């Protein structure tokens, strides 16, 4: 009896909060047929927004992956001074509202800011920086526990067998953390695609210039082009689903989490 | 040959090694024996370069290697918890050191086969460490360490995580292996029986210092101090004297040199019997007898006997 109650509650929760809204988005997007859907997403502004989102992702995701792995190694393997500060700082983007992040960039690079006039605001650099900031913790937080769990003995064994630090990383450490990294990349990608608040503040929202896909969705909605908003939302959802599928196909079956 | 000279190591306030010097002769099998926290593992890890000493030097085969990384020391290291590369097969684990050294394939193949044969894992070459028993994993660890022809082989409590029967098998096997290869070997253990069984020479450590370094027999027969006496075997302490339980003689009649005692408990340990006694002055001691001796004396609980040490040791203060 209790078992069924738990199942019902968790399933109901998912349906009400996740399946129903997302399903509705898909339904509305295709309400007037494939042609209308295609028309909405192939408009020049929509295509530009998609390209911009992908470009920001192409910079932010690799940047945060490399930083994430290095940072996780630093946190777990090396007890350096200020270790606690770094550990806490990594989580800051999770705690801080993205709008605040955007605002701080605005103050830093905007009129009267310390770094005024570097062509950062209302352009790709600022938007990328904001996106990197908000998606920074995911790889670190996935990799840190795995590094802790595997411990240092395998790495020490490799060094006594003649492996350099780089060889040890490539042959011993990396194979142990790669799935954690992949999972972190998926989470980072999802966050990057979906980022709205911070980018919204620093982008200036110039249609066809500094509008990412999420900004475009709101722009369409405000313009009473509800169909266009739904269509673009579906594109966002499809990219996210594709990322998950790629991960699941790549991952060997025995390495289930 | 390994020479550790005046090694000091602290972890915060804790002094793990306090000005320790020890020589391990080439071709020997030496045991570092001591309770946990005595510094034995730390000393081994310093010899391997896995730990940096605060003071002192490490020499390997006449070369000062104190500042060398483990990568360039040419030591084989075997870990208590195996440190197996989990994502590699047994064969890949053993071949690791050779691959790192970019040896040709034609050399790696036969060498790995030979090592797998040596550690009796030929049939399991394609398995992953997770599919092996503890004993098999540790044999793989040994083959992996031996693959690169190390100058010295260092084993850190290698059998500590295994059950008693496998432990005994493996240590005899290690002894035979050493007799064949004559690689200078150091084994760290807290088990005095293991140390005495396997090593030519035992270095007894306590609280970051060396108490005594001697062959097993000498250690047992002429321990340097109280600590060594009580660590390398069971012992009775009667006043200032230390008496091994097999040096306690039991008689049924007093003979002047004896003292009265009552049998409190008889413990049958197969061939041996441990007789727990209380002397008339209240001191407890135990004697180790063979089964025949016990039967000849017809010992029983509550019986009064007369004890006499055949041999006892008193250490100068």
Interface residues (C-beta under 8 A of the other chain):
Chain A: X150 X153 X154 X156 X157 X158 X159 X160 X161 X162 X163 X164 X167 X171 X172 X175 X176
Chain B: X48 X49 X50 X69 X70 X71 X72 X73 X75 X76 X77 X79 X81 X83 X84 X85 X86 X87 X96 X97 X100 X101 X141 X144 X145 X147 X148
